[in-house]
Amino acid sequence: MFFRHSCEIVGLGENLKQTTGLDFNFKSPIEASLHVGNKHPDGRQLSGASNAACFATTAGDISDSSSAEVIRSALSSSVDGKWANFGGTAANLSSAIWPAVDHFFGPLRQLVESAVPILRWRCGLAQGPATDLFCNHHQYLSEDGEVWFEVSMLRGLQIVFFPPIRQVKASSEIENDVVEFVNNGNEEPLGHQLLREAWSQRGSHPRSALVIGVAAAEVGLKKLIGALVPEAEWLLDEIQTPPFSKMLRKYLPSLKVKAHFQGKSIAPPNKLIAKLDRAVEHRNKMVHAGKAPPPGGELEEMLKAVEELLWICDAYSGHRWVAGYISSDTIADWGSE
């Protein structure tokens, strides 16, 4: 059986105008061939004029004989000659088919997403999208490697509940604050800018999201200390600082903050510090030892912890209005003075 993962590389077509394509043969993570060029193998039009076509192909045997038979039947009974026909497949067989084919499709996609950034780097292509590099994904099966049938990439349905969207209410206080900040030459704090960038990358580039997110927390705390103790700012920028959690538990409470939460310690809640500790530890292992990024849910919890810390830093800088932006869970976990 032959397997093919096809997609488009956003913007790379502009760099391939003097070639018909590049071909690569890999042994790992799967034995496969990879083609990057300006045409899809089935003649489809590229979805973007500046995109490049990319497809990885491999061959292998389906270990489960029942699944293999169902797949062959789906290919031979295609209604339109383009799509594999799994319409009459029993539910119990369908649940076995997808793991069988994903045993090949998964590593093929991993190969594409690993090889293309290396290709850009090796060819000196410093420009190009940092996120959303790939689009228009498709998967195909073939018995002979010549005639291909597309299969659906839908494997299931996941319901995700998002927190309520914070609504902006018009008020003279907000309007006056914004005008004052702009008039004084202020801009959104760098920590919040970095966090916004990290959050936008959490799905497509979780590794970058965690690195940037931890940097946001570190920058936010250093900026706060620099504002409260100007003479310490140079030391923070020039020397190796103590562990992050120690800074929060030991050093921060020694500072004279401009505002704090009544009845609460200056040090943030222990649960929040523990989440930030895990984020820093995971960042360090990921950067220095090549560890994989945390799963999506865990990564989001880390980034939310960074957000909580940044609001606390804003409060300690004197912005009392951020009190309403800190979660009720953080307030409930917060110890007394």
C-alpha distance (Angstrom), angle and dihedral (degrees) to the residues before:
residue distance angle dihedral
M1 . . .
F2 3.82 . .
F3 3.80 125.3 .
R4 3.80 129.8 -164.7
H5 3.79 133.0 -173.5
S6 3.79 113.8 -163.4
C7 3.81 130.8 -173.4
E8 3.78 143.6 142.1
I9 3.81 127.7 -105.4
V10 3.78 110.4 -137.5
G11 3.80 113.8 -122.7
L12 3.81 97.7 -7.3
G13 3.80 93.4 107.6
E14 3.81 89.1 76.2
N15 3.81 88.0 64.7
L16 3.83 95.7 48.5
K17 3.78 100.9 59.7
Q18 3.81 92.7 110.8
T19 3.81 96.8 49.8
T20 3.77 137.7 52.2
G21 3.78 90.5 -139.3
L22 3.77 149.0 -66.5
D23 3.80 127.1 -99.0
F24 3.79 127.5 -155.5
N25 3.80 134.3 -177.6
F26 3.80 119.5 -153.3
K27 3.78 136.7 -169.7
S28 3.81 96.1 -169.8
P29 3.02 145.5 86.7
I30 3.80 78.1 3.4
E31 3.80 133.4 -9.8
A32 3.78 101.0 -102.3
S33 3.78 147.0 130.9
L34 3.79 122.6 -119.0
H35 3.80 128.1 -160.2
V36 3.81 125.7 -168.0
G37 3.80 115.4 -174.4
N38 3.78 147.3 118.1
K39 3.84 99.6 -82.3
H40 3.78 136.7 59.1
P41 3.82 113.2 -124.8
D42 3.82 91.4 -121.8
G43 3.80 93.9 49.5
R44 3.81 95.9 -108.5
Q45 3.77 116.1 155.0
L46 3.76 116.9 -107.2
S47 3.79 111.3 -106.4
G48 3.81 90.3 -132.6
A49 3.79 127.3 35.7
S50 3.81 91.7 -135.5
N51 3.80 95.3 46.3
A52 3.79 127.8 104.1
A53 3.79 126.5 -140.0
C54 3.78 118.6 -120.7
F55 3.79 130.5 -177.8
A56 3.80 134.4 169.4
T57 3.81 121.8 -158.9
T58 3.77 132.7 -167.4
A59 3.81 138.8 164.1
G60 3.78 131.7 -139.8
D61 3.77 146.9 135.2
I62 3.80 124.3 -91.9
S63 3.80 103.4 -123.3
D64 3.81 95.0 -152.1
S65 3.79 107.2 73.8
S66 3.82 94.9 -157.6
S67 3.80 91.7 53.3
A68 3.80 91.0 45.9
E69 3.79 90.7 53.8
V70 3.81 93.0 48.6
I71 3.81 90.8 49.9
R72 3.81 92.6 50.4
S73 3.79 89.6 49.4
A74 3.81 91.0 49.6
L75 3.80 90.9 52.8
S76 3.78 95.4 46.5
S77 3.82 93.0 46.9
S78 3.81 97.5 50.2
V79 3.80 108.7 149.2
D80 3.80 98.4 -153.3
G81 3.81 101.2 23.8
K82 3.80 90.0 -114.8
W83 3.80 108.1 70.4
A84 3.79 129.1 51.8
N85 3.79 108.9 -117.2
F86 3.81 109.9 -127.6
G87 3.80 91.7 150.1
G88 3.80 96.7 115.4
T89 3.80 97.0 40.5
A90 3.78 115.1 126.9
A91 3.79 116.2 -116.0
N92 3.81 93.7 -116.6
L93 3.81 90.9 54.4
S94 3.82 92.8 45.6
S95 3.79 90.4 57.2
A96 3.81 89.0 57.3
I97 3.81 97.1 42.4
W98 3.79 98.2 62.1
P99 3.82 96.7 54.1
A100 3.80 87.7 47.1
V101 3.80 94.9 55.9
D102 3.80 94.7 34.8
H103 3.80 86.9 60.7
F104 3.82 82.9 75.2
F105 3.80 103.7 25.3
G106 3.81 93.4 53.3
P107 3.82 96.3 57.8
L108 3.83 90.5 41.2
R109 3.79 91.2 57.9
Q110 3.80 90.2 43.9
L111 3.79 89.1 52.6
V112 3.81 92.5 52.0
E113 3.79 93.6 47.3
S114 3.80 91.1 49.0
A115 3.81 99.7 42.4
V116 3.81 100.6 45.7
P117 3.84 97.0 58.6
I118 3.81 88.4 47.5
L119 3.82 89.3 50.0
R120 3.81 90.6 52.7
W121 3.79 91.2 48.9
R122 3.82 93.6 45.9
C123 3.81 91.1 50.3
G124 3.80 93.1 49.9
L125 3.79 95.1 -112.4
A126 3.79 100.7 153.4
Q127 3.80 93.6 163.2
G128 3.77 126.2 68.4
P129 3.80 136.6 86.6
A130 3.80 117.5 -40.3
T131 3.80 91.0 -162.5
D132 3.80 133.5 32.3
L133 3.80 91.4 26.2
F134 3.82 93.5 156.7
C135 3.78 131.6 52.2
N136 3.82 142.4 158.8
H137 3.82 97.2 44.8
H138 3.82 120.9 -169.0
Q139 3.82 135.8 172.3
Y140 3.79 127.7 -150.3
L141 3.80 139.7 -172.5
S142 3.79 129.5 -157.0
E143 3.79 136.2 176.2
D144 3.80 95.4 -154.1
G145 3.81 105.2 22.9
E146 3.81 90.3 -114.3
V147 3.80 107.5 73.2
W148 3.80 112.2 49.6
F149 3.79 131.8 -164.2
E150 3.77 124.0 -164.7
V151 3.80 120.8 -127.0
S152 3.78 127.6 -161.4
M153 3.80 117.8 -97.3
L154 3.82 91.1 -152.1
R155 3.80 109.7 110.2
G156 3.77 102.1 164.7
L157 3.75 146.6 -35.1
Q158 3.78 125.6 -91.7
I159 3.78 122.0 -168.7
V160 3.78 113.1 -148.3
F161 3.79 121.4 -168.6
F162 3.78 113.4 -150.1
P163 3.79 122.9 -157.4
P164 3.79 115.8 -103.2
I165 3.78 113.2 -79.6
R166 3.79 109.8 -108.9
Q167 3.77 108.4 -118.4
V168 3.79 122.2 -143.3
K169 3.79 114.0 -130.7
A170 3.78 119.2 -159.6
S171 3.79 112.8 -115.7
S172 3.76 136.5 156.4
E173 3.81 88.9 -124.7
I174 3.80 93.0 60.2
E175 3.79 92.4 42.4
N176 3.80 92.8 49.8
D177 3.81 93.2 46.0
V178 3.81 92.9 51.7
V179 3.80 91.8 48.7
E180 3.80 91.2 48.1
F181 3.82 93.6 48.6
V182 3.81 92.0 50.0
N183 3.79 93.5 44.7
N184 3.80 89.7 51.8
G185 3.80 91.7 51.4
N186 3.81 94.1 -111.5
E187 3.79 124.5 149.2
E188 3.78 134.9 -170.4
P189 3.84 107.7 -64.0
L190 3.80 112.7 -94.0
G191 3.79 92.2 -122.4
H192 3.80 90.9 60.1
Q193 3.81 91.4 46.5
L194 3.80 90.5 53.5
L195 3.80 92.4 45.8
R196 3.80 90.6 52.3
E197 3.81 88.9 52.8
A198 3.81 91.8 47.2
W199 3.81 92.9 49.2
S200 3.81 91.4 51.2
Q201 3.82 90.0 55.4
R202 3.81 99.5 43.9
G203 3.81 93.6 102.6
S204 3.80 103.1 35.5
H205 3.83 100.0 32.2
P206 3.83 109.7 18.8
R207 3.81 92.6 166.7
S208 3.79 92.7 56.7
A209 3.80 90.4 41.8
L210 3.80 92.4 58.1
V211 3.81 94.6 44.5
I212 3.81 91.9 49.5
G213 3.80 92.4 41.8
V214 3.80 93.6 54.5
A215 3.81 89.1 45.6
A216 3.81 88.0 54.0
A217 3.81 90.8 55.3
E218 3.81 92.3 47.0
V219 3.79 92.8 47.4
G220 3.80 92.2 46.9
L221 3.80 92.8 52.9
K222 3.81 94.1 44.1
K223 3.80 91.9 49.1
L224 3.81 89.9 51.0
I225 3.81 92.6 50.4
G226 3.80 90.5 45.5
A227 3.81 90.3 53.0
L228 3.81 93.8 47.3
V229 3.81 96.7 39.3
P230 3.84 107.4 24.7
E231 3.80 92.6 -179.1
A232 3.84 89.8 59.7
E233 3.81 95.2 55.0
W234 3.82 94.3 82.0
L235 3.81 92.0 50.4
L236 3.80 91.4 49.7
D237 3.79 90.8 52.7
E238 3.81 96.8 43.5
I239 3.82 107.9 37.2
Q240 3.77 134.8 49.1
T241 3.78 107.8 -89.5
P242 3.83 124.6 -138.9
P243 3.81 119.9 -95.6
F244 3.79 112.0 -62.0
S245 3.81 95.5 -117.7
K246 3.80 91.2 49.8
M247 3.80 89.8 53.3
L248 3.81 89.6 53.2
R249 3.81 97.2 43.2
K250 3.80 102.1 36.5
Y251 3.80 112.0 18.2
L252 3.80 103.0 35.4
P253 3.85 94.6 57.0
S254 3.81 89.4 55.1
L255 3.82 92.0 62.1
K256 3.77 126.1 90.8
V257 3.79 100.2 -120.6
K258 3.80 120.0 -160.7
A259 3.80 93.9 -128.6
H260 3.78 136.6 1.0
F261 3.77 140.5 175.7
Q262 3.76 114.9 -81.7
G263 3.78 112.7 -110.4
K264 3.82 92.7 7.8
S265 3.79 129.7 109.3
I266 3.79 119.5 -110.2
A267 3.79 89.5 -122.6
P268 3.83 110.7 81.3
P269 3.84 118.7 -112.2
N270 3.81 115.6 -68.4
K271 3.82 91.7 -123.7
L272 3.79 90.4 55.8
I273 3.81 92.1 47.7
A274 3.83 89.6 49.3
K275 3.82 90.6 54.4
L276 3.80 90.5 49.2
D277 3.81 89.9 47.7
R278 3.81 90.2 54.6
A279 3.79 90.3 49.2
V280 3.82 92.5 51.3
E281 3.81 92.1 45.2
H282 3.80 92.3 48.5
R283 3.81 90.9 47.0
N284 3.79 91.3 52.4
K285 3.82 94.1 48.4
M286 3.78 90.9 45.4
V287 3.81 94.9 50.0
H288 3.81 99.4 37.8
A289 3.81 102.4 30.9
G290 3.81 103.2 27.0
K291 3.80 95.2 -114.5
A292 3.80 115.8 169.3
P293 3.82 118.3 -103.7
P294 3.81 117.3 -97.9
P295 3.82 120.0 -92.0
G296 3.79 116.8 -84.7
G297 3.80 97.2 -99.8
E298 3.79 94.1 47.6
L299 3.80 91.4 46.4
E300 3.80 91.2 53.0
E301 3.82 90.2 51.2
M302 3.81 89.5 53.0
L303 3.80 92.4 49.9
K304 3.80 91.4 47.2
A305 3.82 88.3 53.1
V306 3.80 88.4 53.4
E307 3.80 89.5 51.5
E308 3.82 91.2 52.1
L309 3.80 90.7 51.0
L310 3.80 92.2 49.9
W311 3.81 91.4 52.8
I312 3.80 89.2 50.0
C313 3.81 90.0 50.8
D314 3.79 89.2 50.4
A315 3.80 90.1 51.8
Y316 3.81 91.9 49.7
S317 3.82 88.1 50.7
G318 3.80 88.0 61.2
H319 3.81 102.7 -94.3
R320 3.80 98.6 130.9
W321 3.80 92.8 175.4
V322 3.83 92.0 75.5
A323 3.82 90.5 73.5
G324 3.79 90.0 92.1
Y325 3.79 92.3 54.7
I326 3.82 96.9 60.5
S327 3.79 112.8 94.9
S328 3.79 122.6 -107.7
D329 3.83 89.1 -124.2
T330 3.80 91.4 59.4
I331 3.81 91.3 47.4
A332 3.82 90.8 49.2
D333 3.83 91.8 50.2
W334 3.78 93.6 48.6
G335 3.78 116.4 111.0
S336 3.78 123.9 -135.7
E337 3.77 125.6 -106.3
